[in-house]
Amino acid sequence: MAEEKKVTKRTLNRSFWRWFYGNLTCFTQEHMQTFGYMWSMLPIIQELYPTKEEQKEKLATYSPFFNTEPQIGSIVVGITAGLEEARANGATDIDDEMINGIRAGLMGPLAGIGDSLIVGTYIPILLGIALGFSKGGSVAGILFYIIVWNATSIWFQRTIYMKGYALGGNAVEVIVGDRATALRESAVLLGQVIVGAMSASWVNITTSLKFGEVSLQNNLDGAFPGIVTMLFVLLCWYLMSKKKMSAVKVMGLMLLIAIVGVLIGVFDPGLAYE
């Protein structure tokens, strides 16, 4: 009986770090993360298959198009590492079609999960905290974000990579099952509440318009405090979410509105010149 092949922890770590640093290797619109995926799987394949011909054949399995949110996408690489190990040990039900079916089936849902939880929730929360530490020009905010983001990102990605490797094909139900969906939706809702609270705390837009002796801002505050701020936040959300404008373009538009508003007297920057 042939000795069972087992991927060493050292090789798993090499595969993970290749994905962590190189998931966008040779990125193009045609292939996106394909070559980064292949580069990450190469140490696994080299350890499991002794001949160059076998290595070339198995590596070609991962040549089809692949693209997902890269942080949470590390679990897919872990899953296929586990599947490749099982195939190398003679599992007849694992072939190229099965592996690529899992890759293709997971990359879309995981992109939605990662974009909503990591890009749309976790990163804005970290940036909001970092802004608080940056008051008065302090570098504490920058250091906080760099350290906390890298530490949590590495821990999270490595943990789910190893979990994916341990689960293999069984990871599909864990990731996209009903319980996982409910948990994900709860986390997204919590993130939306936190981002809304941050907007109310950090954004403050008022108008200096007056009609005779009547201050528009005072009347607005009496009816709906913070309504001008809320409208601008919703405008930014609408432009980015519905009109697909980039954050840079939205910031440029806000700057233009501020300049024009000050010039025509809608906004008062509160500056005094002697």
C-alpha positions in Angstrom: 0.0 0.0 0.0 1.4 3.4 -1.0 2.2 5.8 1.7 -0.4 8.5 2.1 0.7 11.9 0.8 0.4 14.8 3.2 1.1 18.5 2.6 3.5 19.8 5.2 2.7 22.8 7.3 5.7 24.6 5.8 4.3 24.1 2.3 0.8 25.3 3.4 2.4 28.4 4.9 4.3 29.1 1.6 1.1 28.7 -0.3 -0.8 31.1 2.0 1.9 33.8 1.9 2.0 33.6 -1.9 -1.7 34.3 -2.0 -1.5 37.0 0.7 1.2 38.9 -1.2 0.6 37.8 -4.8 -3.1 37.3 -5.3 -3.0 40.1 -8.0 0.2 38.8 -9.7 0.1 39.6 -13.4 -3.4 41.0 -13.0 -5.3 41.6 -16.3 -8.9 42.1 -17.2 -8.8 38.7 -18.9 -7.3 36.6 -16.1 -7.6 38.8 -13.0 -6.5 36.6 -10.0 -5.8 33.5 -12.1 -2.0 33.7 -12.1 -1.9 34.6 -8.4 -4.0 31.5 -7.7 -1.7 29.3 -9.8 1.4 30.7 -8.0 -0.1 30.0 -4.7 -1.0 26.4 -5.6 2.4 25.7 -7.1 4.2 24.6 -3.8 1.2 22.3 -3.0 1.5 20.6 -6.4 5.2 20.4 -6.3 5.1 18.5 -3.0 2.3 16.1 -4.0 3.5 15.2 -7.5 7.1 14.1 -8.1 7.3 14.5 -11.9 7.3 17.7 -14.0 4.7 16.2 -16.3 2.3 15.6 -13.4 3.0 19.0 -11.9 2.3 20.7 -15.3 -0.9 18.7 -15.7 -2.3 19.5 -12.2 -1.3 23.1 -12.3 -3.3 23.6 -15.5 -6.4 22.8 -13.4 -6.2 26.3 -12.0 -5.7 28.1 -15.2 -9.4 29.0 -15.8 -10.6 32.5 -14.8 -10.8 33.3 -11.1 -11.6 36.6 -9.3 -13.1 37.2 -5.8 -12.5 39.5 -2.8 -8.9 38.6 -2.0 -9.1 38.6 1.8 -11.9 36.1 2.2 -10.9 34.4 -1.0 -8.0 32.8 0.7 -10.4 30.1 2.0 -10.9 28.9 -1.6 -7.2 28.4 -2.0 -7.2 26.4 1.2 -10.1 24.3 0.0 -8.4 23.4 -3.2 -5.2 22.6 -1.4 -7.2 20.0 0.6 -8.9 18.7 -2.5 -5.6 18.4 -4.4 -4.1 16.4 -1.5 -7.1 14.1 -1.6 -6.7 13.7 -5.4 -3.0 12.9 -5.0 -4.0 10.1 -2.6 -6.3 8.5 -5.2 -9.7 10.1 -4.6 -11.5 9.2 -7.8 -14.4 11.7 -7.3 -12.1 14.7 -7.4 -11.1 15.8 -10.9 -10.5 19.1 -12.7 -14.3 19.7 -13.3 -15.1 19.2 -9.6 -12.3 21.5 -8.4 -13.2 24.2 -10.9 -16.9 23.8 -10.1 -16.2 24.7 -6.5 -13.9 27.6 -7.4 -16.5 29.0 -9.8 -19.3 28.4 -7.4 -17.6 30.2 -4.5 -15.9 33.1 -6.1 -19.1 35.1 -6.7 -20.8 34.6 -3.3 -17.5 35.2 -1.5 -16.9 38.4 -3.5 -20.3 39.7 -2.2 -19.5 38.6 1.4 -16.0 40.1 1.4 -17.0 43.4 -0.3 -19.9 43.9 2.2 -18.2 42.7 5.4 -14.5 43.7 4.8 -14.4 46.5 2.3 -17.8 48.0 3.1 -17.9 47.5 6.9 -14.6 46.5 8.6 -12.3 48.9 6.8 -14.5 52.0 7.2 -14.8 51.2 10.9 -11.0 51.0 11.3 -10.6 54.2 9.3 -13.2 56.0 11.5 -11.3 55.0 14.6 -8.0 56.0 13.0 -9.4 59.4 12.2 -10.3 59.9 15.9 -6.6 59.2 16.8 -5.4 61.6 14.1 -6.8 64.7 15.7 -4.3 67.6 15.8 -2.1 65.9 13.1 -1.1 63.0 15.3 0.5 60.0 13.5 -1.2 57.7 16.0 -4.1 57.2 13.6 -1.9 56.1 10.7 0.1 53.7 12.9 -3.2 52.3 14.4 -4.6 51.6 11.0 -1.4 50.0 9.6 -0.8 47.8 12.6 -4.4 46.7 13.3 -5.3 46.2 9.6 -2.3 44.0 8.9 -2.5 42.1 12.1 -6.2 41.2 11.8 -6.0 40.7 8.0 -3.1 38.2 8.3 -4.7 36.4 11.2 -8.1 36.2 9.5 -6.8 35.1 6.1 -4.5 32.5 7.5 -7.2 31.1 9.8 -9.7 30.6 7.0 -7.1 29.3 4.6 -6.2 26.5 7.1 -9.9 25.9 7.9 -10.6 25.6 4.2 -7.7 23.1 3.8 -9.1 21.1 6.7 -12.7 21.1 5.4 -12.0 20.5 1.7 -15.2 20.2 -0.3 -17.3 20.2 2.8 -16.5 24.0 3.3 -19.1 24.9 0.6 -22.1 24.4 3.0 -20.3 26.2 5.8 -19.7 29.3 3.7 -22.9 29.7 1.8 -25.4 27.7 3.9 -28.5 29.2 5.6 -26.8 29.8 9.0 -23.8 31.5 7.4 -26.1 33.7 5.3 -28.1 34.8 8.5 -24.8 35.5 10.3 -23.5 37.5 7.4 -26.6 39.6 7.1 -26.6 40.4 10.8 -23.0 41.5 10.6 -23.8 43.7 7.5 -26.7 45.3 9.4 -24.4 46.0 12.4 -21.8 47.5 10.1 -24.4 49.8 8.5 -25.5 51.1 12.0 -21.9 51.8 13.0 -21.1 53.6 9.7 -24.3 55.7 10.1 -23.3 56.6 13.7 -19.8 57.5 12.4 -21.4 59.8 9.8 -23.5 61.6 12.4 -20.4 62.0 14.7 -17.8 63.0 12.2 -19.7 64.9 9.5 -21.1 68.3 10.3 -22.6 70.5 7.5 -24.5 73.7 8.1 -25.8 76.5 6.0 -25.3 80.2 6.7 -28.3 81.3 4.5 -30.6 83.9 6.1 -33.9 85.3 4.9 -34.0 88.7 6.5 -33.4 88.0 10.2 -34.5 84.4 9.9 -31.7 81.8 9.9 -32.5 78.8 7.8 -30.1 76.6 9.8 -31.9 77.4 13.1 -35.3 76.6 11.6 -33.9 73.3 10.1 -32.4 72.4 13.5 -35.7 73.0 15.2 -37.6 70.7 12.8 -34.9 68.1 12.0 -31.4 68.5 13.6 -28.6 67.5 11.3 -30.8 67.2 8.2 -28.3 69.0 6.0 -25.5 66.6 7.0 -27.8 63.6 6.5 -28.8 64.8 3.0 -25.1 65.2 2.0 -24.2 61.7 3.4 -27.2 60.2 1.5 -26.1 62.0 -1.7 -22.6 60.5 -1.4 -24.1 57.1 -0.9 -26.4 57.5 -3.9 -23.6 58.6 -6.2 -21.3 55.7 -5.2 -23.9 53.0 -4.8 -26.4 53.8 -7.6 -24.4 55.9 -10.0 -21.2 53.9 -9.5 -19.0 57.0 -9.1 -15.7 56.4 -7.5 -14.9 57.8 -4.0 -12.3 60.2 -5.6 -14.9 61.7 -7.9 -17.4 62.1 -5.1 -14.8 63.8 -3.0 -14.0 66.1 -5.9 -17.7 66.9 -6.3 -18.0 67.7 -2.6 -15.0 70.0 -2.8 -16.6 71.8 -5.8 -19.9 72.2 -3.9 -18.1 73.6 -0.9 -16.1 76.1 -2.9 -19.2 77.3 -4.9 -21.3 77.3 -1.7 -18.8 79.5 0.1 -18.6 81.9 -2.8 -22.4 82.4 -3.1 -23.0 82.5 0.6 -24.6 79.1 1.2 -21.8 78.0 3.5 -19.8 80.0 6.0 -16.3 78.5 6.6 -15.9 80.7 9.7 -12.6 82.2 8.5 -11.6 85.7 9.6 -9.1 87.8 7.6 -7.4 90.9 8.9 
